[in-house]
Amino acid sequence: MTPPPLQATRFERLLRQLLDGVFGGLRGSWRRRSLVVLALLVGFYLGQNVTSLWLTQVGKRPVAVLGLVLLIELVVRLRSRWLARQPVGAVPLPWLVADNLRMGVVYAVVLEGFKLGS
């Protein structure tokens, strides 16, 4: 026995849009989902290793942070310029992977900053 469908109220549409925005990247085939999750984890791994390696061997923290910020800003600008002409829900897989790599690196750098600050 299936539950009856929800009425098309404004609140139900808002919830559906919110859930599509949060979990929209996890829709699709297993290949797409696994690449999205792997990109997030690889981005975190690379962010941890780059900051740790750079800080211990080179010791120039501002240079490492500036390089990562410039790289992340470049990816964001390229993505926004490239995807401006496409519909909102149709993000190609390479850009989704690049976004998740970026989010993983940002999370790792912020976490490293909290570890150094405490």
C-alpha positions in Angstrom: 0.0 0.0 0.0 1.6 3.3 -1.1 0.9 6.6 0.7 -1.2 9.1 -1.1 0.8 11.8 -3.0 1.3 15.1 -1.4 -0.8 18.1 -2.5 1.1 20.6 -4.6 1.2 23.3 -2.0 3.8 26.1 -1.8 5.4 24.4 1.3 5.6 21.1 -0.5 7.3 22.7 -3.5 9.7 24.5 -1.3 10.6 21.3 0.5 11.1 19.6 -2.9 13.3 22.4 -4.2 15.3 22.3 -0.9 15.9 18.6 -1.1 16.8 18.8 -4.8 19.3 21.5 -4.0 20.9 19.5 -1.1 20.8 16.0 -2.5 20.6 16.8 -6.3 24.2 15.8 -6.9 23.5 12.3 -5.6 20.9 11.5 -8.2 21.8 9.4 -11.2 23.6 6.3 -11.9 26.0 4.5 -9.5 28.9 5.8 -11.6 27.9 9.4 -11.1 27.2 9.0 -7.4 30.5 7.2 -6.7 32.5 9.7 -8.7 30.9 12.6 -6.8 31.6 11.0 -3.4 35.2 10.0 -4.4 35.9 13.5 -5.6 34.8 14.9 -2.3 37.0 12.4 -0.4 40.0 12.9 -2.7 39.7 16.7 -2.4 39.8 16.4 1.4 42.8 14.0 1.2 44.7 16.3 -1.2 43.8 19.4 1.0 45.1 17.7 4.1 48.3 16.5 2.4 49.1 19.7 0.6 48.7 21.9 3.7 50.6 19.5 5.9 53.4 18.9 3.4 53.7 22.6 2.5 53.7 23.7 6.1 56.3 21.2 7.4 58.8 21.3 4.5 58.5 24.8 3.2 57.2 26.6 6.2 55.6 29.4 4.3 52.0 29.3 5.3 50.8 32.5 3.6 52.2 31.3 0.2 50.3 28.0 0.6 47.1 29.6 1.5 47.3 32.2 -1.2 48.0 29.5 -3.8 45.0 27.4 -2.7 42.7 30.5 -2.6 43.7 31.5 -6.1 43.2 28.0 -7.4 39.8 27.7 -5.8 38.8 31.2 -7.0 39.8 30.2 -10.5 37.7 27.1 -10.5 34.7 29.0 -9.2 35.0 31.7 -11.8 35.5 29.3 -14.7 32.5 27.2 -13.5 30.2 30.2 -13.2 31.2 31.5 -16.6 30.9 28.2 -18.3 27.6 27.1 -16.8 25.8 30.5 -17.0 24.0 29.4 -20.2 22.9 26.0 -19.0 19.8 25.1 -16.9 20.2 25.0 -13.1 19.7 21.3 -12.6 21.8 20.1 -15.5 25.4 20.3 -14.2 27.8 18.1 -16.3 29.7 15.4 -14.4 33.2 17.0 -14.8 32.0 20.2 -13.2 30.3 18.3 -10.4 33.5 16.4 -9.7 35.5 19.7 -9.8 33.1 21.3 -7.4 33.4 18.4 -5.0 37.2 18.4 -5.2 37.0 22.1 -4.4 34.7 21.6 -1.4 36.9 18.8 -0.1 40.0 21.0 -0.3 38.2 24.0 1.3 37.0 21.8 4.2 40.5 20.3 4.8 42.1 23.8 4.8 39.5 25.2 7.2 39.9 22.2 9.5 43.7 22.6 9.4 43.2 26.3 10.3 41.1 25.3 13.3 43.7 22.7 14.4 46.5 25.3 14.1 44.4 27.9 16.0 43.8 25.8 19.0 
